[in-house]
Amino acid sequence: MSVDEDPGPPSTVPPLRVAVVGAGPAGIYAAEALTRQQEVPVAVDLIDRLPTPFGLVRHGIAPDHPKMRAIRDTLHRALDHPRVRFVGNVEIGRDLSCAELHGAVDAVVYTYGAALDRQLAIPGEELPGSLAATELVAWYTGHPDADRPKVEAALAGARSVVVIGVGNVALDVARVLARTPEELEPTDMPQHVLDALAAAPVRSVTVLGRRGPAHATFTTQELRELDELAGATVLVDPADLELDPAAQERADADRVVHRNLAVLHEWAGHALEAGRTPVRLRFYSRPVRVLGTDRVTGIEVERTVVDEDGRASGTGEVEVLPADLVVRSVGYRGSGLPELPLDERRGVVPNEGGRVLRDGRPAPGEYVAGWIKRGPTGVVGTNKHDARETIAVLLEDVAAGVVRPGRGGVDDLVSELRARGADPVLLSDWRAIDAAEVALGATRGRARTTLHEWDALLAAVREAAARAG
């Protein structure tokens, strides 16, 4: 599309040409680490399947978290570096194979994350009205691949919602579903999302954890935000907060767990007020099966006990919770790319300190960072250290002669992609999308409204190009 991006001024020393696959936080931090080092000149192509950067910051962090989503302003500085070129709307495996990409540049860093959901593997999980958190999150953040009909059909009859999981994503889902329309109106959610959430008949939300509160993985900040909802009350059973010696030891040793328990104890005295939506946090509850014929009508859960090693087992005590919508939030896993190895059990690319392993040996010039390297752990900032670790080993390989600047066989990756019929979106094109979202938001008094369809995103680029002549 636009051709004004330049990877940098010419130099008598060939730059190290690196392709980073994935323009989320891990990829952007990798690009930043490459441009900040002084050992070797670099030119970085930051490739993403979407025409927009920022990955899970744009399509993972809940839109009612504007301060957390503002981290993209910080990430944008790396995109503005003259030695970094954003190359969106390019899919590895469709527009270029891994082997072709590796042959075109000197090194490749894969940072495309772990976007697939993990399943519960229980009967009824595939019934209409049963969703993965990844599906719901993609929908309310305006991801262009979101399955809008499936999610909106599930929401349409959802009075009682059960969310399975006790991590930050589960709390995000519970919080968004329990918010009032007035609370969500200022966010950058697409208008159809706001309309569907306002029309959804949600009257109760229950969050289930199969182990006790000492084993929950949410952060204290996310937890506290549940108690700030305008029309909801958080309810906790005091009996769930009675810890056995092993759980108490865990709480004493971990400051986050200790703070979380303090918050939960504050809420144990809450009573439901008329007209408010109850958000119940239930621990020691394992889903056994999802009930229903044509769609979800309930979920069967079994009471659990947790041993000193943190393993949960069933007690045989079973009850049925009414549910019109069940959302599983039990983790993410990575997927493979054609020609790239994948550890199917862990959902990561096999690697050693960031070096991709093929048949147990480091593959020269191939690296990973972020979730596809270590699994879906940590917060956004965790990716900065992770990316720096990977770039450090890449530079070690350059110093050792394993990776050589000038080895790549393509003069310019964007020109090669265009010659193949691809339509890469560059940084000025992304700015056109950004401006279109801001303008759309202004029509309703918001700072921004997310464009959620592929056609709309690419139309914003074409319209900007037409105006520029």
Stockholm file with secondary structure:
# STOCKHOLM 1.0

chainA/1-469         MSVDEDPGPPSTVPPLRVAVVGAGPAGIYAAEALTRQQEVPVAVDLIDRLPTPFGLVRHGIAPDHPKMRAIRDTLHRALDHPRVRFVGNVEIGRDLSCAELHGAVDAVVYTYGAALDRQLAIPGEELPGSLAATELVAWYTGHPDADRPKVEAALAGARSVVVIGVGNVALDVARVLARTPEELEPTDMPQHVLDALAAAPVRSVTVLGRRGPAHATFTTQELRELDELAGATVLVDPADLELDPAAQERADADRVVHRNLAVLHEWAGHALEAGRTPVRLRFYSRPVRVLGTDRVTGIEVERTVVDEDGRASGTGEVEVLPADLVVRSVGYRGSGLPELPLDERRGVVPNEGGRVLRDGRPAPGEYVAGWIKRGPTGVVGTNKHDARETIAVLLEDVAAGVVRPGRGGVDDLVSELRARGADPVLLSDWRAIDAAEVALGATRGRARTTLHEWDALLAAVREAAARAG
#=GR chainA/1-469 SS CCCCCCSCCCCSSCCEEEEEECCSHHHHHHHHHHHHCCSSCEEEEEECSSSSCCTHHHHTSCTTCHHHHTHHHHHHHHHTSTTEEEEBSCCBTTTBCHHHHHHHSSEEEECCCCCEECCCCCTTTTSTTEEEHHHHHHHHTTCTTCCHHHHHHHHHTCSEEEEECCSHHHHHHHHHHHSCHHHHTTSCCCHHHHHHHHHCCCCEEEEECSSCGGGCCCCHHHHHHGGGCTTEEEEECGGGGCCCHHHHHHHHHCHHHHHHHHHHHHHTTCCCCTTSEEEEEECSEEEEEEEESSSEEEEEEEEEEECTTSCEEEEEEEEEEECSEEEECCCEECCCCTTSCCBTTTTBCCEETTEEEETTEEEEEEEECTHHHHCSCSCTTHHHHHHHHHHHHHHHHHHTTSSCTTCCSCSCHHHHHHHTTCCCBCHHHHHHHHHHHHHHHHTTTSSCCCCCSHHHHHHHHHHHHHHTC
#=GC SS_cons         CCCCCCSCCCCSSCCEEEEEECCSHHHHHHHHHHHHCCSSCEEEEEECSSSSCCTHHHHTSCTTCHHHHTHHHHHHHHHTSTTEEEEBSCCBTTTBCHHHHHHHSSEEEECCCCCEECCCCCTTTTSTTEEEHHHHHHHHTTCTTCCHHHHHHHHHTCSEEEEECCSHHHHHHHHHHHSCHHHHTTSCCCHHHHHHHHHCCCCEEEEECSSCGGGCCCCHHHHHHGGGCTTEEEEECGGGGCCCHHHHHHHHHCHHHHHHHHHHHHHTTCCCCTTSEEEEEECSEEEEEEEESSSEEEEEEEEEEECTTSCEEEEEEEEEEECSEEEECCCEECCCCTTSCCBTTTTBCCEETTEEEETTEEEEEEEECTHHHHCSCSCTTHHHHHHHHHHHHHHHHHHTTSSCTTCCSCSCHHHHHHHTTCCCBCHHHHHHHHHHHHHHHHTTTSSCCCCCSHHHHHHHHHHHHHHTC
//
